[in-house]
Amino acid sequence: MVKAMFMLIAVTLLFPSLPCAREGTVTVKEAITLALGRNNLLRAAEQQKSAAEHGVAVSRSRYFPRLFLDENFSASNSPTRVFMMKLDQGRFSQNDFAIGNLNNPSTTTDFRTAFTLEQPVFDLSILYGTEAAKKEAEEKGFAVEMRREEIGFRVFAAYLEVQRSRALHSAAERAVLDAGEHLRLARVRGKAGTGLKSDELRAAAFLAEAEQQEITARNDLSLAGMRLALATGAKAGESLDICEAVSGLSLDAEKTDFIAVALANRKDLREMEKAVEKAGVGVKMAKSAFFPTLYAGATYQMNDRDVAFGRSNDAWMAGVNLRWELFDGLRRFDEHARSRALESSGQEYLEQQAKEVDLQVRESLLRREEAAKRLFVARAACLDAEEGVRLISKRFANSLATLVEVLDAQTSLNRARASVVENETGYALATARLWFSAGIFLREVMK
């Protein structure tokens, strides 16, 4: 019966019911949803992902033909240039063969309009460039997912901090009421001639200290609300309150191999894997520099002496170009070695990160087990402290105990209540941290 009453009091004290319809209040899922919709860091990560996806399109566009329009103007009295200008314009005449005209031609102008088409036929750098861009887009996608996990966990922690601050404030208010009752009893005993003036003064000082702690707890609650609002992406200075308590988080499967789950679901691991794969594509791209490239091209040109984009004469040309770099000062060899080193470096980082994830999961499991045991002990201690205050208060009322003993017992009860609050929050946070370290935080919290 006593335990049942204690649990009822604890639930009321630690997690008072809050009307969710009240403006400015959110549930934990609503808070996380707000953050995922308007957090600046997440938006930045999403824009980086979008940029990487456009980078894939940019790389893929190199497969398509390129079409250029050139308009050139030139003026010259160079014999060879004048000769070619007149030929291109279709204005070459018999008189131009005169020796004087060939050696000392008059100044001639030329407007050249050219449409040029260029089509890659074989270029491995396009293939591997597109593949690398795809890997980068996938890498940025996992970076966004990891950022979502981080933001969700941060909001959850801020939500728990509001919950903790509210419970501590409730405990502080309860402590003020208890201290006021002790002062009242001390004054009653003083008026009856069975108490001491020093007891009244000590009880008054104890009440003042409790009131100071309540003021601090109230301010902590206000600041926690501001931090929660900031975590959800609200403007600076805004505040959010909670409308439901998070407690009793449990694992769906206590025997789940969370290490295997983490290795399969951690988005930062997937991000690093894509970075290693991108480095592998970089090695292929470095090798592709040893192969030739083959491009096809065609040009249609118009020439005119007097008018831009004019057409005194026209002509066309088509062909293919094979280019094979035979010697470049060993640059390609060093570039290939550099790419291989970067790939090996990424693999080493990935292996180390996997070890770090393993350790994080093991630590989270131990901390959650520790938090559960601490919570059990804290609740039992609070129960004992409640009973201790009740017994000593009765003894004090019957002049069988001193006020000092009562206040000491009350102090122990206040600490016990605060310990229960801390450990309730710690247990919920430890469970959330386990989910986060396993890469399944949002999946578990938002389901």
C-alpha positions as CSV (number, residue, x, y, z in Angstrom):
1,M,0.0,0.0,0.0
2,V,2.8,2.4,0.9
3,K,4.7,1.6,-2.3
4,A,1.6,2.2,-4.3
5,M,1.0,5.5,-2.7
6,F,4.7,6.4,-3.2
7,M,4.5,5.6,-6.9
8,L,1.3,7.7,-7.3
9,I,3.0,10.7,-5.6
10,A,6.2,10.2,-7.6
11,V,4.3,10.2,-10.9
12,T,2.4,13.3,-9.9
13,L,5.5,15.1,-8.6
14,L,8.0,14.1,-11.3
15,F,5.7,14.2,-14.4
16,P,2.7,16.4,-13.8
17,S,0.0,16.1,-16.4
18,L,0.1,18.9,-19.0
19,P,-2.6,19.9,-21.4
20,C,-1.3,19.3,-24.9
21,A,-3.9,21.7,-26.3
22,R,-2.1,24.6,-24.6
23,E,-0.4,27.0,-27.0
24,G,3.4,26.8,-27.0
25,T,3.5,23.2,-25.9
26,V,4.7,20.2,-27.9
27,T,5.0,16.4,-27.6
28,V,8.4,14.9,-28.1
29,K,7.5,13.8,-31.6
30,E,6.1,17.2,-32.5
31,A,9.4,18.8,-31.3
32,I,11.5,16.5,-33.4
33,T,9.2,17.0,-36.4
34,L,9.6,20.8,-36.0
35,A,13.3,20.5,-35.9
36,L,13.5,18.3,-38.9
37,G,11.5,20.8,-40.8
38,R,13.3,24.1,-40.0
39,N,16.7,23.4,-38.5
40,N,19.3,25.5,-40.3
41,L,22.0,22.8,-40.1
42,L,19.8,20.2,-41.6
43,R,18.8,22.6,-44.4
44,A,22.4,23.2,-45.1
45,A,23.1,19.5,-45.3
46,E,20.1,19.0,-47.6
47,Q,21.4,21.8,-49.9
48,Q,24.8,20.1,-50.0
49,K,23.0,16.9,-51.1
50,S,21.1,18.8,-53.7
51,A,24.4,20.3,-55.0
52,A,25.9,16.8,-55.2
53,E,22.9,15.5,-57.1
54,H,23.2,18.4,-59.6
55,G,26.9,17.5,-59.8
56,V,25.9,14.1,-61.2
57,A,23.8,15.8,-63.8
58,V,26.7,18.0,-64.7
59,S,29.1,15.1,-65.1
60,R,26.5,13.1,-67.1
61,S,26.0,16.1,-69.5
62,R,29.5,15.6,-70.8
63,Y,28.2,12.6,-72.8
64,F,26.1,14.9,-74.9
65,P,27.3,16.9,-77.8
66,R,28.4,20.5,-77.3
67,L,27.3,23.2,-79.8
68,F,29.2,26.5,-80.1
69,L,28.5,29.7,-82.0
70,D,31.5,32.0,-82.7
71,E,31.5,35.3,-84.4
72,N,35.0,36.7,-85.1
73,F,36.0,39.9,-86.7
74,S,39.5,40.5,-88.1
75,A,41.2,43.1,-90.3
76,S,44.6,42.6,-91.9
77,N,46.9,43.5,-94.8
78,S,49.0,40.3,-94.3
79,P,49.3,38.6,-97.7
80,T,48.5,35.2,-96.4
81,R,45.6,36.4,-94.2
82,V,44.1,38.6,-97.0
83,F,44.5,35.7,-99.4
84,M,42.5,33.3,-97.1
85,M,39.9,36.0,-96.2
86,K,39.0,36.5,-99.9
87,L,38.9,32.8,-100.5
88,D,36.6,32.2,-97.5
89,Q,34.4,35.1,-98.6
90,G,34.2,33.8,-102.2
91,R,35.6,37.2,-103.5
92,F,38.9,36.0,-105.0
93,S,39.4,37.2,-108.6
94,Q,42.0,37.0,-111.4
95,N,43.2,40.4,-110.4
96,D,44.3,39.1,-107.0
97,F,46.9,37.0,-108.7
98,A,48.9,40.0,-109.7
99,I,52.3,40.0,-108.0
100,G,51.8,43.5,-106.5
101,N,48.4,42.5,-105.1
102,L,49.8,39.3,-103.7
103,N,52.8,40.8,-102.0
104,N,51.2,44.1,-100.9
105,P,47.4,43.7,-100.6
106,S,45.2,46.4,-99.3
107,T,43.6,46.1,-95.9
108,T,40.8,43.6,-95.8
109,T,38.2,42.8,-93.2
110,D,36.4,39.6,-92.4
111,F,33.4,38.6,-90.3
112,R,33.5,34.8,-89.6
113,T,30.4,33.1,-88.2
114,A,31.0,29.5,-87.1
115,F,28.7,26.8,-85.7
116,T,30.8,24.0,-84.1
117,L,29.6,20.6,-82.9
118,E,31.8,18.5,-80.6
119,Q,30.8,15.0,-79.6
120,P,32.9,12.7,-77.3
121,V,33.3,9.2,-78.7
122,F,35.7,7.7,-76.1
123,D,36.7,9.4,-72.9
124,L,37.1,7.4,-69.8
125,S,37.3,10.5,-67.6
126,I,33.6,11.2,-68.3
127,L,32.6,7.7,-67.2
128,Y,34.6,7.8,-64.0
129,G,33.7,11.4,-63.3
130,T,30.0,10.6,-63.4
131,E,30.6,7.6,-61.2
132,A,32.5,9.7,-58.7
133,A,29.7,12.3,-58.7
134,K,27.2,9.6,-58.0
135,K,29.2,8.3,-55.0
136,E,29.5,11.9,-53.7
137,A,25.7,12.3,-54.0
138,E,25.1,9.1,-52.1
139,E,27.7,10.2,-49.5
140,K,25.8,13.5,-49.0
141,G,22.6,11.6,-48.7
142,F,23.9,9.6,-45.8
143,A,25.3,12.9,-44.3
144,V,21.8,14.3,-44.3
145,E,20.4,11.2,-42.6
146,M,23.1,11.4,-40.0
147,R,22.4,15.0,-39.4
148,R,18.7,14.1,-39.0
149,E,19.6,11.6,-36.3
150,E,21.9,14.1,-34.5
151,I,19.2,16.8,-34.6
152,G,16.5,14.4,-33.4
153,F,18.7,13.2,-30.5
154,R,19.6,16.8,-29.6
155,V,15.9,17.8,-29.5
156,F,15.1,14.7,-27.5
157,A,17.8,15.7,-25.0
158,A,16.5,19.2,-24.8
159,Y,13.0,17.9,-24.3
160,L,14.2,15.7,-21.4
161,E,16.0,18.8,-19.9
162,V,12.6,20.6,-19.9
163,Q,11.0,17.6,-18.3
164,R,13.8,17.4,-15.7
165,S,13.7,21.1,-15.0
166,R,9.9,21.0,-14.5
167,A,10.2,18.0,-12.1
168,L,13.0,19.7,-10.2
169,H,10.9,22.9,-10.0
170,S,8.0,20.9,-8.7
171,A,10.2,19.2,-6.1
172,A,11.6,22.7,-5.1
173,E,8.0,24.0,-4.7
174,R,7.2,20.9,-2.6
175,A,10.3,21.6,-0.5
176,V,9.2,25.2,0.1
177,L,5.8,23.9,1.3
178,D,7.5,21.4,3.6
179,A,9.9,24.0,5.0
180,G,6.9,26.3,5.6
181,E,5.1,23.6,7.5
182,H,8.2,23.0,9.7
183,L,8.4,26.8,10.4
184,R,4.7,26.8,11.3
185,L,5.2,23.9,13.8
186,A,8.2,25.6,15.3
187,R,6.2,28.8,15.9
188,V,3.3,26.8,17.4
189,R,5.7,25.1,19.8
190,G,7.2,28.4,20.6
191,K,3.9,30.0,21.4
192,A,3.0,26.9,23.5
193,G,6.3,27.3,25.5
194,T,7.6,23.9,24.4
195,G,9.9,25.2,21.7
196,L,13.0,27.3,21.3
197,K,13.4,30.6,19.6
198,S,16.5,29.2,17.9
199,D,14.3,26.5,16.3
200,E,12.1,29.2,14.8
201,L,15.2,31.0,13.4
202,R,16.6,27.8,12.1
203,A,13.3,26.9,10.4
204,A,13.0,30.4,8.9
205,A,16.6,30.1,7.5
206,F,15.7,26.7,6.1
207,L,12.6,28.1,4.4
208,A,14.6,31.0,2.9
209,E,17.1,28.5,1.5
210,A,14.3,26.4,0.0
211,E,12.8,29.5,-1.6
212,Q,16.2,30.5,-3.2
213,Q,16.4,27.0,-4.6
214,E,12.9,27.3,-6.0
215,I,13.8,30.6,-7.7
216,T,16.9,28.9,-9.4
217,A,14.8,25.9,-10.4
218,R,12.2,28.3,-12.0
219,N,14.8,30.1,-14.0
220,D,16.4,26.7,-15.1
221,L,13.0,25.7,-16.4
222,S,12.6,28.9,-18.4
223,L,16.1,28.5,-19.9
224,A,15.4,24.8,-20.7
225,G,12.3,25.9,-22.6
226,M,14.3,28.4,-24.6
227,R,16.9,25.7,-25.4
228,L,14.2,23.4,-26.6
229,A,12.8,26.1,-28.9
230,L,16.2,26.8,-30.2
231,A,16.9,23.1,-30.9
232,T,13.7,22.9,-32.9
233,G,14.8,25.8,-35.1
234,A,12.7,28.6,-33.5
235,K,13.9,32.2,-33.3
236,A,16.2,33.3,-30.6
237,G,14.3,34.2,-27.4
238,E,11.3,32.0,-28.1
239,S,10.3,29.2,-25.6
240,L,8.6,25.9,-25.8
241,D,7.0,23.8,-23.1
242,I,6.3,20.1,-23.1
243,C,2.9,18.6,-22.9
244,E,3.8,14.9,-22.2
245,A,6.4,13.2,-20.1
246,V,8.8,10.7,-21.5
247,S,9.4,7.8,-19.2
248,G,9.8,4.1,-19.1
249,L,11.5,3.8,-22.5
250,S,12.0,0.1,-23.2
251,L,13.8,-1.8,-25.8
252,D,11.7,-3.9,-28.2
253,A,14.1,-6.8,-28.0
254,E,16.5,-6.7,-24.9
255,K,18.7,-9.4,-26.6
256,T,19.1,-7.5,-29.8
257,D,22.7,-7.5,-31.1
258,F,23.0,-3.7,-31.1
259,I,26.5,-3.8,-32.4
260,A,25.4,-5.6,-35.6
261,V,22.5,-3.2,-35.8
262,A,24.8,-0.2,-35.5
263,L,27.2,-1.6,-38.1
264,A,24.3,-2.0,-40.5
265,N,22.5,1.3,-39.7
266,R,24.9,4.0,-38.6
267,K,24.7,6.7,-41.3
268,D,28.2,8.0,-40.6
269,L,29.6,4.6,-41.4
270,R,27.6,4.5,-44.6
271,E,28.9,8.0,-45.4
272,M,32.5,7.0,-44.9
273,E,32.0,3.8,-47.0
274,K,30.8,6.0,-49.9
275,A,33.8,8.3,-49.4
276,V,36.1,5.2,-49.7
277,E,34.2,4.1,-52.8
278,K,34.5,7.5,-54.3
279,A,38.3,7.4,-53.6
280,G,38.3,4.0,-55.5
281,V,36.7,5.7,-58.4
282,G,39.4,8.3,-58.2
283,V,42.0,5.5,-58.7
284,K,40.2,4.4,-61.8
285,M,40.1,8.0,-63.1
286,A,43.8,8.3,-62.5
287,K,44.3,5.2,-64.6
288,S,42.1,6.5,-67.4
289,A,44.6,9.3,-68.0
290,F,46.9,6.7,-69.6
291,F,44.3,6.0,-72.3
292,P,43.6,8.1,-75.4
293,T,40.5,10.2,-76.0
294,L,38.5,10.3,-79.2
295,Y,36.2,13.2,-80.2
296,A,34.2,13.8,-83.3
297,G,33.5,17.3,-84.5
298,A,31.9,19.3,-87.3
299,T,31.9,23.0,-88.2
300,Y,29.8,25.1,-90.5
301,Q,31.1,28.6,-91.2
302,M,30.0,31.7,-93.0
303,N,32.2,34.6,-94.0
304,D,31.4,38.2,-95.0
305,R,33.5,41.3,-95.5
306,D,31.1,43.9,-94.3
307,V,28.4,42.5,-92.0
308,A,28.5,40.5,-88.8
309,F,26.6,37.2,-89.2
310,G,26.7,37.8,-92.9
311,R,27.0,35.2,-95.6
312,S,29.0,36.0,-98.7
313,N,30.2,32.5,-98.7
314,D,29.9,29.4,-96.5
315,A,31.7,26.1,-96.0
316,W,31.7,23.1,-93.7
317,M,34.2,20.7,-92.2
318,A,33.8,17.3,-90.2
319,G,36.3,14.9,-88.7
320,V,37.5,13.0,-85.7
321,N,40.4,13.7,-83.4
322,L,42.4,11.1,-81.5
323,R,44.5,12.5,-78.7
324,W,47.0,10.3,-76.7
325,E,49.3,11.9,-74.2
326,L,52.5,9.9,-74.4
327,F,54.7,11.7,-71.9
328,D,53.8,14.2,-69.2
329,G,56.8,14.2,-66.9
330,L,55.5,11.2,-64.9
331,R,52.5,13.3,-63.6
332,R,50.0,10.5,-64.3
333,F,52.1,8.0,-62.3
334,D,52.2,10.3,-59.3
335,E,48.5,11.1,-59.6
336,H,47.7,7.4,-59.6
337,A,49.8,6.8,-56.5
338,R,48.1,9.8,-54.8
339,S,44.7,8.4,-55.5
340,R,45.7,4.9,-54.2
341,A,47.0,6.6,-51.0
342,L,43.8,8.5,-50.5
343,E,41.8,5.3,-50.9
344,S,43.9,3.5,-48.4
345,S,43.6,6.4,-46.0
346,G,39.8,6.3,-46.3
347,Q,39.8,2.5,-45.6
348,E,41.8,3.0,-42.5
349,Y,39.5,5.8,-41.2
350,L,36.5,3.5,-42.0
351,E,38.0,0.6,-40.0
352,Q,38.7,2.9,-37.1
353,Q,35.3,4.4,-37.1
354,A,33.7,0.9,-37.1
355,K,35.8,0.2,-33.9
356,E,34.6,3.5,-32.4
357,V,30.9,2.6,-33.1
358,D,31.4,-0.8,-31.5
359,L,32.8,0.9,-28.4
360,Q,30.0,3.5,-28.3
361,V,27.3,0.8,-28.4
362,R,29.0,-1.2,-25.7
363,E,29.3,1.9,-23.5
364,S,25.7,2.8,-24.2
365,L,24.5,-0.6,-23.1
366,L,26.5,-0.4,-19.9
367,R,25.4,3.1,-19.1
368,R,21.7,2.1,-19.7
369,E,22.1,-0.8,-17.3
370,E,23.8,1.5,-14.8
371,A,21.0,4.1,-15.2
372,A,18.4,1.4,-14.5
373,K,20.1,0.3,-11.3
374,R,20.6,3.9,-10.2
375,L,17.0,4.7,-10.7
376,F,15.9,1.6,-8.7
377,V,18.2,2.7,-5.8
378,A,17.0,6.3,-6.0
379,R,13.4,5.4,-5.9
380,A,14.0,3.1,-2.9
381,A,16.0,5.9,-1.2
382,C,13.2,8.4,-1.8
383,L,10.7,6.0,-0.3
384,D,12.9,5.6,2.8
385,A,13.4,9.4,3.1
386,E,9.6,10.0,2.9
387,E,9.1,7.5,5.7
388,G,12.0,9.0,7.7
389,V,10.5,12.5,7.5
390,R,7.1,11.2,8.5
391,L,8.5,9.4,11.6
392,I,10.8,12.2,12.7
393,S,8.0,14.8,12.3
394,K,5.8,12.8,14.6
395,R,8.6,12.5,17.1
396,F,9.2,16.3,16.9
397,A,5.5,17.0,17.4
398,N,5.7,14.9,20.6
399,S,8.9,16.6,21.7
400,L,10.9,13.4,21.2
401,A,13.1,14.9,18.4
402,T,14.8,18.2,17.7
403,L,14.1,20.5,14.8
404,V,17.7,19.9,13.6
405,E,16.8,16.2,13.1
406,V,13.6,17.2,11.2
407,L,15.5,19.6,8.9
408,D,18.2,17.1,8.3
409,A,15.6,14.5,7.4
410,Q,13.9,17.0,5.1
411,T,17.2,17.8,3.4
412,S,17.7,14.2,2.8
413,L,14.2,13.9,1.3
414,N,14.8,16.9,-1.0
415,R,18.0,15.3,-2.2
416,A,16.3,12.0,-2.7
417,R,13.5,13.6,-4.7
418,A,16.0,15.4,-6.9
419,S,17.9,12.2,-7.3
420,V,14.8,10.4,-8.6
421,V,14.3,13.2,-11.1
422,E,17.9,13.0,-12.3
423,N,17.8,9.3,-12.6
424,E,14.5,9.2,-14.4
425,T,15.8,11.6,-17.0
426,G,19.2,9.7,-17.1
427,Y,17.5,6.4,-17.8
428,A,15.4,7.8,-20.6
429,L,18.4,9.6,-22.1
430,A,20.6,6.4,-21.7
431,T,18.0,4.5,-23.7
432,A,17.8,7.2,-26.4
433,R,21.6,7.3,-26.6
434,L,21.7,3.5,-27.1
435,W,19.3,4.0,-30.1
436,F,21.4,6.8,-31.4
437,S,24.7,4.9,-31.1
438,A,23.0,2.0,-33.0
439,G,21.8,4.4,-35.7
440,I,18.1,3.8,-35.1
441,F,17.1,6.7,-32.9
442,L,14.5,8.3,-35.2
443,R,13.1,4.9,-36.2
444,E,12.4,4.0,-32.5
445,V,11.3,7.4,-31.2
446,M,9.1,8.4,-34.2
447,K,7.4,5.0,-34.7
